Amino acid sequence: MHDSLSFTVFDPLRDAPEMCSICESNPPVFHYEFLANESSDPQKGFCCRFCAVKLLGKLERAESQEWAEEEAALRADDQDVSGFRQRRLATFSGKRN
């Protein structure tokens, strides 16, 4: 299972609380659902645009870590990882894990 994140819009006159359910200080813009690999229950709620960016960053870090672990497993099997490594670094802006 992989981490997943989804955003949807909502009717602000009917469906949402007045404040972001993450930071509790800004009005929400999206309804979100975040499912972490290690959790069976998704986090759900309404978030502001700032928290939406943070959730997306959390998902990116998890995916970057998975790619790094895959690269390490391939390297341990004595496989050429140069193409994979180049793609991973380009995809994640040169982050090293």
LORO-69249 format. One record per residue: residue number from 1; residue in three letters; x, y, z of N, C-alpha, C in turn. Coordinates in pm, 1 decimal. Example, Ala and Ser with C-alpha at 12.3 -4.5 7.8 and 13.67 -1.06 7.14 Angstrom:
REM residues 2
<1; 'ALA'; <1319.0; -569.0; 780.0>; <1230.0; -450.0; 780.0>; <1320.0; -330.0; 780.0>>
<2; 'SER'; <1285.0; -225.0; 708.0>; <1367.0; -106.0; 714.0>; <1290.0; 3.0; 787.0>>
This chain:
REM residues 97
<1; 'MET'; <83.3; -116.5; 0.0>; <0.0; 0.0; 0.0>; <89.0; 124.5; 0.0>>
<2; 'HIS'; <48.0; 225.2; -73.1>; <121.4; 350.4; -81.0>; <44.0; 460.5; -10.6>>
<3; 'ASP'; <118.4; 563.3; 30.6>; <52.5; 680.8; 86.1>; <-33.7; 743.6; -22.5>>
<4; 'SER'; <-142.8; 804.6; 17.6>; <-226.2; 874.3; -79.9>; <-283.2; 1000.5; -17.3>>
<5; 'LEU'; <-311.5; 1095.7; -104.1>; <-366.5; 1223.2; -60.8>; <-465.5; 1268.1; -167.0>>
<6; 'SER'; <-583.4; 1307.0; -124.3>; <-679.5; 1361.7; -219.8>; <-741.7; 1488.4; -163.0>>
<7; 'PHE'; <-768.7; 1579.4; -254.2>; <-835.0; 1704.5; -219.9>; <-962.9; 1714.4; -301.4>>
<8; 'THR'; <-1065.4; 1765.4; -240.4>; <-1188.6; 1796.1; -311.2>; <-1238.2; 1932.6; -265.6>>
<9; 'VAL'; <-1321.0; 1990.3; -347.7>; <-1383.0; 2117.4; -309.5>; <-1512.2; 2087.8; -235.7>>
<10; 'PHE'; <-1570.6; 2187.9; -176.3>; <-1691.6; 2169.3; -97.3>; <-1776.1; 2295.0; -104.6>>
<11; 'ASP'; <-1897.0; 2284.3; -60.4>; <-1987.9; 2398.6; -53.3>; <-1960.6; 2470.6; 79.0>>
<12; 'PRO'; <-1900.5; 2588.4; 74.2>; <-1864.2; 2656.8; 199.4>; <-1984.1; 2703.1; 281.6>>
<13; 'LEU'; <-2101.3; 2707.1; 221.7>; <-2219.3; 2750.0; 296.8>; <-2285.1; 2635.9; 372.2>>
<14; 'ARG'; <-2250.6; 2511.0; 336.9>; <-2316.5; 2396.7; 400.2>; <-2222.3; 2297.7; 467.1>>
<15; 'ASP'; <-2110.3; 2270.1; 404.9>; <-2034.2; 2151.3; 440.0>; <-1916.9; 2169.9; 535.4>>
<16; 'ALA'; <-1868.1; 2287.0; 553.1>; <-1737.3; 2300.3; 618.0>; <-1740.2; 2377.3; 748.6>>
<17; 'PRO'; <-1640.2; 2347.8; 832.4>; <-1622.3; 2427.2; 954.0>; <-1565.8; 2564.7; 917.3>>
<18; 'GLU'; <-1560.9; 2651.3; 1012.2>; <-1509.8; 2787.1; 987.6>; <-1357.9; 2792.1; 980.7>>
<19; 'MET'; <-1290.4; 2694.4; 1044.8>; <-1144.2; 2696.2; 1049.1>; <-1086.0; 2563.3; 1000.0>>
<20; 'CYS'; <-964.8; 2570.9; 952.0>; <-888.9; 2454.2; 907.6>; <-879.1; 2355.0; 1022.9>>
<21; 'SER'; <-902.4; 2228.7; 993.3>; <-896.4; 2128.3; 1100.1>; <-753.1; 2088.7; 1135.0>>
<22; 'ILE'; <-654.3; 2138.9; 1061.3>; <-513.6; 2109.0; 1092.4>; <-453.2; 2221.0; 1176.7>>
<23; 'CYS'; <-452.7; 2343.4; 1123.5>; <-389.3; 2454.0; 1196.1>; <-486.9; 2529.0; 1286.8>>
<24; 'GLU'; <-614.6; 2511.1; 1262.7>; <-719.7; 2575.3; 1341.7>; <-709.9; 2727.3; 1344.9>>
<25; 'SER'; <-654.4; 2786.5; 1237.5>; <-644.9; 2932.4; 1237.4>; <-686.4; 2997.8; 1106.9>>
<26; 'ASN'; <-695.5; 2923.0; 996.8>; <-731.9; 2979.8; 867.5>; <-859.6; 2914.8; 815.5>>
<27; 'PRO'; <-933.5; 2986.4; 732.5>; <-1053.4; 2925.5; 673.6>; <-1014.4; 2813.4; 577.5>>
<28; 'PRO'; <-1089.9; 2705.8; 574.4>; <-1057.1; 2594.6; 486.0>; <-1089.6; 2626.0; 340.0>>
<29; 'VAL'; <-1013.2; 2562.9; 251.2>; <-1032.7; 2576.4; 107.5>; <-1067.8; 2440.9; 46.4>>
<30; 'PHE'; <-1016.2; 2333.8; 106.3>; <-1033.5; 2199.2; 53.2>; <-1081.4; 2102.4; 160.1>>
<31; 'HIS'; <-1147.1; 1998.2; 116.8>; <-1167.9; 1880.1; 199.6>; <-1053.0; 1787.5; 161.6>>
<32; 'TYR'; <-987.9; 1724.5; 258.6>; <-874.9; 1638.2; 227.0>; <-892.9; 1500.7; 290.9>>
<33; 'GLU'; <-821.8; 1404.2; 233.2>; <-811.4; 1270.3; 290.2>; <-668.2; 1224.8; 267.7>>
<34; 'PHE'; <-597.9; 1196.0; 376.4>; <-458.2; 1152.7; 370.5>; <-447.6; 1015.3; 433.6>>
<35; 'LEU'; <-395.4; 921.7; 357.3>; <-376.2; 786.2; 408.4>; <-227.6; 756.3; 407.0>>
<36; 'ALA'; <-169.6; 740.0; 524.5>; <-28.2; 707.0; 537.3>; <-11.0; 556.2; 531.4>>
<37; 'ASN'; <97.9; 514.8; 474.2>; <128.9; 373.3; 454.8>; <117.6; 293.2; 584.4>>
<38; 'GLU'; <161.8; 351.4; 694.1>; <162.9; 278.7; 820.7>; <29.2; 283.4; 894.5>>
<39; 'SER'; <-68.6; 353.6; 840.2>; <-196.9; 368.5; 908.2>; <-308.8; 306.4; 825.5>>
<40; 'SER'; <-402.9; 245.7; 892.4>; <-517.2; 189.6; 820.3>; <-633.3; 288.3; 813.8>>
<41; 'ASP'; <-629.2; 390.0; 897.0>; <-735.7; 489.9; 899.4>; <-685.8; 620.6; 837.7>>
<42; 'PRO'; <-756.3; 670.5; 738.0>; <-713.4; 797.5; 678.3>; <-743.5; 915.5; 769.4>>
<43; 'GLN'; <-658.9; 1017.4; 757.7>; <-687.5; 1145.4; 822.0>; <-781.0; 1218.9; 727.3>>
<44; 'LYS'; <-889.5; 1272.2; 779.0>; <-986.5; 1344.1; 696.1>; <-1018.7; 1475.8; 761.7>>
<45; 'GLY'; <-1050.8; 1572.1; 679.8>; <-1093.2; 1699.4; 734.3>; <-1095.0; 1806.7; 628.3>>
<46; 'PHE'; <-1095.3; 1929.4; 675.2>; <-1095.4; 2045.1; 588.0>; <-968.7; 2123.3; 616.6>>
<47; 'CYS'; <-901.7; 2168.5; 510.6>; <-775.3; 2238.6; 533.0>; <-766.0; 2367.1; 453.3>>
<48; 'CYS'; <-683.4; 2456.0; 504.4>; <-655.7; 2581.5; 436.5>; <-548.7; 2556.9; 329.6>>
<49; 'ARG'; <-521.7; 2657.1; 248.6>; <-424.5; 2639.1; 140.8>; <-283.9; 2615.1; 195.0>>
<50; 'PHE'; <-248.7; 2673.3; 307.7>; <-116.1; 2654.4; 365.0>; <-97.1; 2510.0; 412.0>>
<51; 'CYS'; <-197.0; 2456.3; 477.7>; <-189.7; 2318.0; 525.1>; <-197.1; 2219.3; 408.7>>
<52; 'ALA'; <-267.1; 2256.2; 300.7>; <-270.5; 2171.3; 181.5>; <-129.4; 2154.6; 125.4>>
<53; 'VAL'; <-53.4; 2262.7; 122.6>; <85.1; 2256.5; 74.7>; <168.8; 2169.0; 167.4>>
<54; 'LYS'; <147.0; 2179.3; 298.1>; <220.4; 2095.9; 393.6>; <186.8; 1948.2; 375.1>>
<55; 'LEU'; <60.5; 1917.1; 352.6>; <21.3; 1777.7; 329.6>; <85.5; 1723.6; 201.7>>
<56; 'LEU'; <89.0; 1804.9; 98.8>; <151.8; 1763.5; -25.9>; <301.8; 1741.4; -5.6>>
<57; 'GLY'; <366.0; 1826.0; 72.7>; <507.7; 1807.7; 105.6>; <531.5; 1678.6; 182.8>>
<58; 'LYS'; <441.4; 1646.0; 272.6>; <451.2; 1521.4; 349.2>; <443.2; 1401.4; 255.4>>
<59; 'LEU'; <353.4; 1407.1; 158.8>; <340.6; 1299.1; 61.0>; <465.6; 1289.8; -26.2>>
<60; 'GLU'; <519.0; 1403.2; -67.6>; <641.1; 1404.3; -148.9>; <759.0; 1342.8; -73.1>>
<61; 'ARG'; <774.2; 1376.8; 54.0>; <883.9; 1320.3; 133.8>; <871.2; 1169.3; 146.4>>
<62; 'ALA'; <748.4; 1121.3; 165.2>; <726.7; 976.6; 175.5>; <762.2; 907.8; 44.4>>
<63; 'GLU'; <723.9; 966.2; -67.3>; <754.1; 905.9; -197.2>; <903.6; 911.3; -226.0>>
<64; 'SER'; <966.3; 1020.5; -192.5>; <1110.8; 1033.1; -210.4>; <1184.7; 925.6; -130.7>>
<65; 'GLN'; <1140.1; 901.8; -8.9>; <1201.5; 798.3; 74.8>; <1183.2; 659.8; 14.1>>
<66; 'GLU'; <1064.9; 632.9; -39.9>; <1040.7; 503.0; -104.2>; <1131.9; 483.6; -224.7>>
<67; 'TRP'; <1149.0; 588.7; -304.4>; <1237.9; 579.0; -421.0>; <1382.2; 554.2; -375.4>>
<68; 'ALA'; <1424.2; 620.6; -268.9>; <1560.6; 600.7; -217.5>; <1579.0; 457.5; -167.8>>
<69; 'GLU'; <1479.2; 403.4; -101.1>; <1487.3; 265.3; -52.7>; <1491.0; 166.3; -169.2>>
<70; 'GLU'; <1414.9; 193.2; -273.7>; <1416.1; 108.0; -392.5>; <1553.5; 111.7; -458.8>>
<71; 'GLU'; <1611.7; 230.8; -467.1>; <1745.9; 243.5; -523.6>; <1847.4; 163.6; -442.2>>
<72; 'ALA'; <1837.9; 173.3; -310.9>; <1930.2; 99.1; -224.2>; <1913.9; -51.2; -242.0>>
<73; 'ALA'; <1790.9; -99.0; -256.8>; <1766.7; -242.4; -277.2>; <1824.0; -288.5; -410.9>>
<74; 'LEU'; <1808.1; -208.4; -514.3>; <1865.3; -243.3; -644.8>; <2017.1; -245.9; -638.7>>
<75; 'ARG'; <2074.9; -147.0; -570.5>; <2220.9; -141.3; -555.5>; <2271.5; -263.3; -477.6>>
<76; 'ALA'; <2198.7; -304.9; -375.8>; <2238.1; -421.7; -296.4>; <2235.0; -549.1; -380.7>>
<77; 'ASP'; <2151.1; -549.8; -483.5>; <2144.4; -664.2; -575.4>; <2242.4; -649.5; -691.2>>
<78; 'ASP'; <2336.9; -556.4; -677.4>; <2438.9; -530.3; -779.3>; <2380.5; -492.8; -914.6>>
<79; 'GLN'; <2269.4; -421.3; -913.3>; <2210.4; -373.4; -1037.9>; <2256.2; -230.2; -1063.5>>
<80; 'ASP'; <2262.9; -193.6; -1190.3>; <2299.3; -57.7; -1228.6>; <2184.0; 35.5; -1192.2>>
<81; 'VAL'; <2209.4; 130.9; -1105.7>; <2105.4; 223.6; -1060.8>; <2126.5; 364.2; -1114.4>>
<82; 'SER'; <2220.2; 383.1; -1205.2>; <2253.3; 518.5; -1251.5>; <2132.4; 588.1; -1314.2>>
<83; 'GLY'; <2058.3; 520.3; -1400.0>; <1939.6; 581.0; -1461.0>; <1831.7; 610.5; -1358.8>>
<84; 'PHE'; <1809.6; 515.2; -1268.0>; <1709.5; 532.7; -1163.3>; <1748.2; 649.4; -1072.6>>
<85; 'ARG'; <1875.7; 654.4; -1034.5>; <1923.9; 760.6; -945.9>; <1908.1; 897.1; -1012.4>>
<86; 'GLN'; <1944.1; 905.6; -1140.4>; <1931.7; 1032.1; -1212.7>; <1786.2; 1078.1; -1216.1>>
<87; 'ARG'; <1696.2; 985.4; -1241.9>; <1554.3; 1020.7; -1244.6>; <1504.9; 1061.4; -1105.9>>
<88; 'ARG'; <1545.8; 988.1; -1001.8>; <1503.7; 1020.0; -864.9>; <1550.3; 1159.9; -824.8>>
<89; 'LEU'; <1675.6; 1190.2; -853.9>; <1729.1; 1321.4; -817.3>; <1660.6; 1432.8; -895.8>>
<90; 'ALA'; <1633.2; 1409.6; -1023.3>; <1564.1; 1511.1; -1103.5>; <1420.3; 1528.6; -1054.6>>
<91; 'THR'; <1355.2; 1419.9; -1019.8>; <1217.1; 1426.3; -974.7>; <1202.6; 1499.8; -842.4>>
<92; 'PHE'; <1295.1; 1475.6; -751.9>; <1283.7; 1533.8; -619.0>; <1383.5; 1648.3; -597.5>>
<93; 'SER'; <1411.0; 1723.0; -703.1>; <1490.8; 1846.5; -696.9>; <1627.3; 1827.8; -632.5>>
<94; 'GLY'; <1689.4; 1715.3; -659.3>; <1823.4; 1693.0; -608.8>; <1831.6; 1657.0; -463.2>>
<95; 'LYS'; <1719.3; 1628.3; -398.7>; <1722.4; 1586.6; -258.6>; <1794.0; 1454.4; -247.3>>
<96; 'ARG'; <1875.9; 1441.8; -146.8>; <1944.0; 1314.8; -121.4>; <1883.8; 1253.2; 3.6>>
<97; 'ASN'; <1855.7; 1126.1; -4.2>; <1795.3; 1054.8; 110.1>; <1890.4; 952.7; 162.6>>
